[in-house]
Amino acid sequence: MAGRGEPPEGTPEGLPGGGEDEYRSVVFDESFVRAARMQEYSAMERMGEHAPAVRSLPVWSGRRASKPILLLVLLIVIAFGTAIYLGFRHPYQPGRSTAADPMRITLIPLAPRGPVPGGTPEALFSRSPAAQFRTGAAGIALPAVRRTAHFSEGQVMTALTTVKDYLVESSLDPDVLTGGAVRPVRVLLDPDQLPQFDRSVATPTADGRHAATGWLVRFDAAKVALADPEVRVRGTLQATETGNDVLEVTSDHTFVYALSPADTGDSRADGAGGQPVEVSGPRSQEASGPRAADASLFTVRRELHFRFDREDLRLHRLELLVSYLQAGPQSCSSDASDALQPLLAGERAGPDGPAGTDPYAIGPATPALCGALSPDAQPSP
């Protein structure tokens, strides 16, 4: 049997001593092996200067990374959606509304040169310049509508139709004309102007700010009645853009009313003793109601300036900036701040005529407070 150091077949032929003779020079003795220091290198040290093949994940990897990633995605989606909205939004966007300014009022009574012509409404209208006027709201015609730089065609149409509604309610509504209603006019105004309107109606004053007749046309129902409910109308409307968020409309219309004395009977009470006194003139005739034969024409020219911001357009309301009114026949001394004071058939204006103006006078110019009613504005004989 072979020894431990020899192969089973024995020592190969031709190699003396087997393979051990080849490595005999590198065999360490026992003392050298015991003195040797053993050191095991770590995995990083064994890799040496080679870079890691895969980068390690941050500390917040896994489930903890889901919330930041979702937040980042959400921010990207919001930014992208905002960019799309800003790029494709409608070019006419609502702007910031501004406070309405107080309305300015000018009232000019027109005095007749002689007695006021009378007759039936049909005869009076046929002989007056109003013969060619349209009747009622048909006389308030809308112009051709075009878009502006910052307002669409629909917005311009809304402004014009709102002004027409205001003119109809404030100049043609029988309940408003006889002083019995103000709400149809009030609901069309910007809320900022309601305190001024309410004060004008409750305590009218000829101060250029608080005359009820600057907001609407009305007569004293105790003295005047409508002889014909059909009012003759002619005029113009014009819309103009005055700013990125401001649209203005100017209306200039002439309204012609057929009026007659109110049904007050043959007498009225005296203010001092309460005893009835006779009324002279055309009102002393017996009547049981408005008498068509006693009718006369009363002409009102209203030039109004309106303003709209985008909020007004959206809510179908308006701001009335300027009201310039000429109305007659009236006496120059009449106070028309609460209600117009028409001179009826056969009546004349008082001795106080239109005031003269001295262009050489020094100091602030005094505006004319009364005008003369042209004979051409009255029905021809």
C-alpha positions in Angstrom: 0.0 0.0 0.0 1.3 3.5 -0.9 2.3 6.1 1.7 0.4 9.4 2.3 2.7 11.5 0.2 2.8 9.2 -2.7 0.1 8.6 -5.4 -1.5 5.2 -5.4 0.4 4.3 -8.5 3.7 5.3 -6.9 6.2 7.8 -8.1 5.8 8.6 -11.8 8.5 7.3 -14.1 11.3 9.7 -15.1 10.5 12.2 -12.2 12.8 11.5 -9.3 11.1 12.1 -6.0 7.8 12.9 -7.7 6.5 16.5 -7.9 7.6 17.7 -4.5 11.1 18.4 -5.7 9.8 21.2 -7.9 8.3 23.2 -5.0 10.8 22.3 -2.4 12.5 25.8 -2.5 9.2 27.7 -1.7 8.1 25.6 1.3 7.9 27.7 4.5 9.0 26.3 7.8 6.7 26.2 10.8 8.3 29.2 12.5 7.7 31.4 9.5 4.0 30.4 9.3 3.5 31.1 12.9 5.0 34.6 12.7 3.0 35.6 9.6 0.1 38.2 10.2 -3.3 37.2 8.8 -5.5 40.2 7.5 -8.9 39.8 5.7 -9.8 42.7 3.4 -13.4 44.1 3.3 -15.5 44.0 0.1 -14.8 47.7 -0.6 -11.0 47.2 -0.1 -11.1 44.2 -2.4 -12.8 46.3 -5.1 -9.9 48.8 -4.9 -10.4 51.9 -7.1 -13.2 50.4 -9.2 -16.4 52.5 -9.1 -19.6 50.8 -7.9 -21.6 49.5 -10.8 -25.0 50.6 -9.4 -25.7 53.8 -7.5 -27.3 53.3 -4.1 -30.8 54.6 -3.5 -31.3 57.6 -1.2 -32.5 57.2 2.3 -36.1 58.0 1.4 -36.4 55.3 -1.2 -39.3 53.0 -1.4 -42.6 54.0 0.2 -41.2 57.1 1.7 -40.5 58.5 -1.8 -44.1 58.3 -3.0 -45.3 61.5 -1.4 -42.6 63.8 -2.8 -42.9 62.3 -6.2 -46.7 62.8 -6.2 -46.3 66.4 -5.1 -43.8 67.1 -7.9 -46.1 65.5 -10.5 -49.1 67.5 -9.1 -47.1 70.8 -9.4 -46.1 69.9 -13.0 -49.8 69.2 -13.9 -51.0 72.5 -12.3 -48.3 74.5 -14.2 -49.1 72.8 -17.4 -52.9 73.4 -17.0 -52.3 77.1 -16.1 -50.2 77.6 -19.2 -52.9 76.1 -21.4 -55.6 78.2 -19.8 -53.6 81.4 -20.2 -52.9 80.6 -23.8 -56.5 79.7 -24.9 -58.7 81.8 -22.5 -61.4 84.1 -24.0 -60.0 87.5 -25.0 -62.8 89.4 -23.2 -62.2 88.7 -19.5 -64.1 90.4 -16.7 -62.2 93.3 -15.2 -62.3 94.9 -11.9 -65.3 97.1 -11.3 -64.9 100.7 -10.3 -67.1 102.9 -8.0 -69.8 104.8 -9.8 -69.5 108.6 -9.9 -72.4 110.9 -8.8 -74.7 111.9 -11.6 -74.7 115.6 -12.8 -78.1 117.1 -13.8 -79.0 120.1 -15.9 -82.6 121.2 -16.3 -83.6 123.8 -18.9 -87.3 124.9 -19.0 -88.4 126.2 -22.5 -90.9 129.0 -22.4 -93.4 129.5 -25.2 -93.6 132.9 -27.0 -97.4 132.9 -27.0 -100.4 130.8 -25.8 -100.0 127.1 -25.9 -101.9 125.5 -28.9 -104.7 123.1 -28.0 -106.8 120.5 -29.7 -107.1 116.7 -30.0 -103.9 114.6 -29.8 -104.3 113.4 -33.3 -104.7 116.9 -34.8 -101.8 118.2 -32.7 -99.4 115.4 -33.6 -100.3 115.7 -37.3 -99.4 119.4 -37.4 -96.2 119.2 -35.3 -92.6 118.1 -36.1 -93.4 114.8 -34.2 -95.7 113.7 -37.1 -92.9 111.6 -38.5 -91.8 110.2 -35.1 -92.3 106.6 -34.2 -94.5 105.6 -31.3 -93.2 104.3 -27.9 -90.2 102.0 -27.7 -90.1 101.7 -31.5 -88.7 105.2 -31.6 -85.6 104.1 -29.6 -83.8 102.3 -32.4 -80.6 100.5 -31.8 -77.6 101.3 -34.1 -75.5 98.8 -36.0 -73.5 96.9 -33.4 -69.7 96.4 -33.8 -67.1 95.0 -31.5 -64.5 97.3 -30.0 -60.8 96.7 -29.1 -61.7 95.2 -25.7 -65.4 94.5 -25.8 -67.2 91.9 -27.9 -70.2 92.5 -30.1 -72.4 90.8 -27.5 -71.2 93.1 -24.7 -71.8 96.2 -26.8 -75.3 95.0 -27.6 -75.9 94.4 -23.9 -74.9 98.0 -23.1 -77.2 99.4 -25.8 -80.2 97.3 -24.8 -79.8 98.2 -21.2 -79.8 101.9 -22.1 -82.9 101.3 -24.2 -84.6 99.5 -21.2 -83.7 102.5 -19.1 -85.2 105.0 -21.5 -88.4 103.0 -21.9 -88.9 102.7 -18.1 -87.9 106.3 -17.3 -89.6 108.1 -20.3 -92.5 106.0 -21.5 -93.9 103.9 -18.6 -97.3 105.6 -17.7 -96.9 104.7 -14.0 -93.5 106.5 -13.9 -94.8 109.5 -15.9 -97.6 110.2 -13.5 -95.3 109.9 -10.5 -96.6 106.7 -9.1 -93.6 104.4 -9.6 -89.8 104.6 -9.4 -88.8 101.0 -9.0 -88.7 100.2 -12.7 -86.0 102.8 -13.1 -84.2 102.1 -9.8 -83.5 98.4 -10.5 -81.4 99.3 -13.6 -79.0 101.6 -11.7 -75.6 100.7 -10.3 -75.9 100.2 -6.5 -73.3 103.0 -5.9 -75.8 105.5 -7.3 -78.9 104.3 -5.4 -78.3 106.7 -2.4 -78.2 109.7 -4.8 -81.3 108.4 -6.6 -83.3 107.8 -3.4 -82.5 111.2 -2.1 -83.5 112.8 -5.4 -86.9 111.1 -5.3 -87.5 111.7 -1.6 -86.3 115.3 -1.3 -85.7 116.7 -4.8 -83.6 119.8 -5.0 -82.4 122.0 -7.9 -78.8 121.7 -7.0 -77.5 119.9 -10.1 -77.3 116.6 -8.2 -80.7 115.7 -6.6 -83.5 116.5 -9.1 -85.9 113.6 -9.6 -86.5 114.8 -13.2 -82.8 114.2 -14.0 -83.4 110.5 -13.5 -86.8 110.2 -15.1 -89.7 112.1 -16.7 -92.7 112.6 -14.5 -95.6 115.1 -14.2 -97.7 116.1 -11.2 -100.6 113.7 -11.5 -102.8 116.2 -9.5 -102.5 118.7 -12.3 -101.7 116.8 -15.5 -103.0 113.6 -17.2 -101.9 111.8 -20.3 -104.3 112.6 -23.1 -102.7 109.9 -25.3 -100.7 107.0 -23.8 -98.7 106.8 -27.1 -95.6 108.9 -26.8 -93.8 110.0 -30.0 -90.0 109.4 -29.9 -87.0 110.0 -32.1 -83.3 109.9 -31.3 -79.9 108.2 -31.5 -77.8 105.9 -29.4 -74.0 105.6 -29.7 -71.6 103.3 -27.9 -67.9 104.1 -27.5 -65.0 102.4 -25.7 -63.2 104.8 -23.4 -60.9 102.3 -21.7 -59.9 98.7 -21.4 -62.7 98.1 -18.9 -65.1 101.0 -19.7 -67.8 101.3 -22.3 -69.9 104.5 -22.6 -73.2 105.0 -24.3 -74.7 108.4 -25.2 -78.4 108.7 -25.9 -80.1 111.8 -27.4 -83.8 111.5 -27.8 -86.8 113.8 -28.1 -90.1 112.7 -26.5 -93.4 114.4 -27.3 -96.3 113.9 -24.9 -100.0 114.7 -25.4 -101.2 116.1 -22.0 -104.5 117.4 -20.7 -105.7 118.8 -17.4 -106.2 116.3 -14.6 -109.8 115.5 -13.6 -110.1 118.0 -10.7 -113.7 119.2 -11.3 -114.8 122.8 -11.7 -113.3 124.2 -8.5 -110.5 123.7 -6.1 -109.9 124.6 -2.5 -108.3 127.8 -1.5 -105.2 127.3 0.4 -106.1 129.8 3.2 -109.8 129.3 4.1 -110.4 126.0 2.4 -113.3 127.4 0.3 -113.7 126.4 -3.3 -112.6 129.0 -5.8 -113.3 129.1 -9.5 -110.5 128.3 -11.9 -110.2 130.6 -14.9 -108.9 129.7 -18.3 -109.3 126.4 -20.1 -109.4 124.4 -16.9 -112.7 126.0 -15.8 -114.7 124.0 -18.2 -116.8 121.1 -16.8 -115.2 117.7 -17.3 -115.5 114.3 -15.9 -112.0 113.1 -16.9 -109.1 114.0 -19.2 -110.5 115.9 -22.1 -109.0 115.1 -25.4 -110.1 118.4 -26.9 -108.1 120.3 -24.3 -104.9 118.4 -25.1 -101.6 120.1 -25.7 -98.1 118.8 -26.6 -95.2 118.8 -24.3 -91.7 118.2 -25.6 -88.8 116.8 -23.6 -85.3 116.4 -25.0 -83.0 114.1 -23.0 -79.3 113.8 -23.6 -77.9 111.1 -21.2 -74.4 109.7 -20.8 -74.1 106.2 -19.4 -71.1 104.2 -18.3 -70.6 100.4 -18.1 -67.8 98.3 -16.5 -67.8 94.6 -17.1 -69.6 93.9 -13.8 -72.4 96.3 -15.0 -72.7 94.4 -18.3 -72.9 91.1 -16.6 -75.6 92.2 -14.2 -77.6 94.2 -16.7 -77.3 97.6 -15.0 -75.8 101.0 -15.7 -74.3 104.1 -14.3 -75.9 107.4 -15.3 -73.2 110.1 -15.5 -74.8 113.1 -17.0 -78.5 114.1 -17.6 -79.1 117.2 -19.7 -82.9 117.9 -20.1 -84.7 120.6 -22.0 -88.5 120.6 -21.6 -91.4 122.9 -22.5 -93.7 124.7 -22.7 -92.9 125.7 -19.1 -92.5 129.0 -17.3 -88.9 130.0 -16.6 -89.8 130.3 -12.9 -91.2 126.8 -12.6 -89.4 124.4 -10.3 -89.1 121.2 -12.2 -86.8 119.3 -9.8 -89.6 117.1 -8.5 -91.9 117.0 -11.5 -92.2 118.9 -14.8 -94.6 121.8 -14.8 -96.2 121.9 -18.3 -98.2 124.9 -19.5 -101.4 123.4 -21.0 -103.6 124.5 -23.8 -104.3 128.2 -23.9 -101.8 129.1 -21.1 -99.0 131.5 -21.4 -95.6 131.8 -19.7 -95.1 134.3 -17.0 -93.5 137.7 -17.5 -90.1 136.3 -16.5 -88.5 135.4 -19.8 -85.2 133.8 -20.5 -82.4 135.6 -18.7 -80.0 137.7 -20.7 -76.3 137.0 -20.5 -73.6 139.7 -20.6 -70.5 138.4 -22.4 -68.5 141.4 -21.1 -69.2 140.7 -17.5 -66.3 139.8 -15.3 -66.5 136.7 -13.1 -67.8 133.2 -13.5 -70.1 132.8 -16.5 -73.7 132.3 -15.6 -75.3 129.5 -17.6 -78.7 130.1 -19.2 -81.4 128.7 -16.8 -84.2 129.1 -19.3 -84.7 128.9 -23.0 -87.3 130.1 -25.5 -89.4 127.4 -27.1 -89.1 127.8 -30.9 -92.5 128.3 -32.7 -91.4 125.5 -35.0 -91.6 123.1 -32.1 -95.3 123.9 -31.6 -98.2 122.6 -33.7 -98.9 124.8 -36.6 -102.3 126.6 -36.6 
